[in-house]
């Protein structure tokens, strides 16, 4: 489990994060929703210690991690990152890009020579299979579409075999169809590997469609933390102050109602199956 306790980040007089506390279970897919400037990217970068928080604590499986070299190595081994712009090495093959995720386990000599054991190659190929990109293993990264490159980015993060994955606006530059494909692969592959995911999004519809839990961030503060079915018009207004577009609010309300109805149908079906199994009518 990943626990974030009282995380804060200030830049001079500007407080980007204010007392953020979250616990994320293995395999849970959590979406952080909020407008630009809400602190979403700052939150992820503080968690991964790409920037140093002003206050707060981060625990991995109950162990508090500081910014010393040993703790940073442990943190980076357990926490993988997916970036908005893919961050692939364009001249390398897809397979070599995914193998970058295995470098933390290599000796300095093998790492510098990019010599990977057969076991690591098998892990990388399995990760490519999880995102349906194994057939492109020998292709150069710069020959791929944007959606394919992001799927390779997911495979590279999976190859690290982390406990926790951070995704910072992973579909911001993709069209709607490709965005849903990428989010589907991200959610399914992490669920299959029991990896917790904290994914920043600014699209309300994607958050309600894919999240198991939504964290609403506004001006650096958590204003909502709960199920997608609980994201009402009032909740959206608290996340996006000043938003009064009826089309956006109505669409979000319809998505929320569909999620709630689907959840109720699953519960009713499970209750019916249990009653049948118990011999009740």
Long-range contacts (C-beta under 8 A, 24 or more apart in sequence): 1-25, 1-26, 1-59, 1-61, 1-62, 1-196, 2-47, 2-58, 2-59, 2-60, 2-79, 2-163, 2-164, 2-196, 2-198, 3-57, 3-58, 3-59, 3-62, 4-47, 4-56, 4-57, 4-58, 5-56, 5-57, 5-58, 5-59, 6-55, 6-56, 6-57, 7-43, 7-46, 7-47, 7-53, 7-55, 7-56, 7-57, 7-58, 8-53, 8-54, 8-55, 8-56, 9-39, 9-42, 9-46, 9-51, 9-53, 9-54, 9-220, 10-54, 15-220, 16-42, 16-220, 17-42, 17-43, 17-46, 17-53, 17-220, 18-219, 18-220, 18-221, 19-56, 19-221, 20-56, 20-217, 20-220, 20-221, 20-222, 21-222, 22-198, 22-215, 22-222, 22-225, 24-164, 24-196, 24-198, 25-196, 26-163, 26-194, 26-195, 26-196, 27-190, 27-191, 27-194, 27-195, 27-196, 28-196, 28-197, 28-212, 28-213, 29-187, 29-190, 29-191, 29-197, 29-199, 29-210, 29-211, 29-212, 29-213, 30-196, 30-197, 30-198, 30-199, 30-211, 30-212, 30-213, 30-214, 30-215, 31-199, 31-200, 31-201, 31-206, 31-207, 31-210, 31-211, 31-213, 31-214, 31-215, 32-198, 32-199, 32-200, 32-201, 32-215, 32-217, 33-201, 33-202, 33-204, 33-207, 33-214, 33-215, 33-216, 33-217, 33-239, 34-202, 34-216, 34-217, 34-218, 34-239, 34-240, 35-202, 35-218, 35-239, 35-240, 36-202, 38-217, 38-218, 38-219, 38-220, 38-239, 39-217, 39-219, 39-220, 40-168, 40-169, 40-200, 40-202, 40-217, 41-168, 41-169, 41-200, 42-220, 43-200, 43-217, 44-81, 44-166, 44-168, 44-198, 44-200, 47-79, 47-166, 47-198, 48-75, 48-76, 48-79, 48-81, 48-166, 49-75, 60-163, 60-164, 61-163, 73-104, 76-104, 77-104, 77-160, 77-162, 78-162, 78-163, 78-164, 79-162, 79-163, 79-164, 79-165, 79-166, 80-157, 80-158, 80-160, 80-162, 80-164, 80-165, 80-166, 81-157, 81-165, 81-166, 81-167, 81-168, 82-150, 82-153, 82-154, 82-157, 82-165, 82-166, 82-167, 82-168, 82-170, 82-186, 83-153, 83-168, 83-170, 84-168, 84-169, 84-170, 84-172, 84-173, 85-173, 86-146, 86-149, 86-150, 86-152, 86-153, 87-153, 88-141, 88-149, 88-152, 88-153, 88-156, 89-141, 90-140, 90-141, 90-142, 91-140, 91-141, 91-142, 92-140, 92-141, 93-137, 93-138, 93-139, 93-140, 93-141, 94-128, 94-133, 94-136, 94-137, 94-138, 94-139, 94-140, 94-141, 94-144, 94-152, 95-121, 95-124, 95-125, 95-128, 95-137, 95-138, 97-141, 97-152, 97-156, 98-124, 98-127, 98-128, 98-152, 98-155, 98-156, 98-159, 99-124, 99-159, 100-156, 100-159, 101-127, 101-155, 101-156, 101-157, 101-158, 101-159, 101-160, 102-159, 102-160, 104-160, 120-159, 123-159, 123-161, 124-155, 124-159, 127-155, 127-156, 127-158, 127-159, 127-189, 128-152, 128-155, 130-155, 130-158, 130-185, 130-188, 130-189, 130-192, 130-193, 131-155, 131-158, 131-185, 131-189, 132-185, 145-178, 146-173, 146-174, 146-178, 147-174, 147-178, 147-181, 147-182, 150-174, 150-182, 151-181, 151-182, 151-185, 154-182, 154-185, 154-186, 154-189, 158-189, 158-190, 158-193, 158-195, 161-193, 162-195, 163-195, 163-196, 164-195, 164-196, 164-197, 164-198, 165-190, 165-195, 165-196, 165-197, 165-198, 166-197, 166-198, 166-199, 167-197, 167-198, 167-199, 167-200, 168-200, 169-200, 169-201, 169-202, 170-199, 171-201, 171-203, 171-206, 172-202, 179-203, 179-206, 180-206, 180-209, 183-209, 183-210, 184-210, 204-231, 204-236, 204-248, 204-251, 204-252, 204-255, 205-251, 205-252, 205-255, 207-231, 208-252, 208-255, 208-256, 208-259, 209-255, 227-263, 228-255, 228-256, 228-259, 229-256, 229-259, 229-260, 229-263, 230-256, 231-256, 232-256
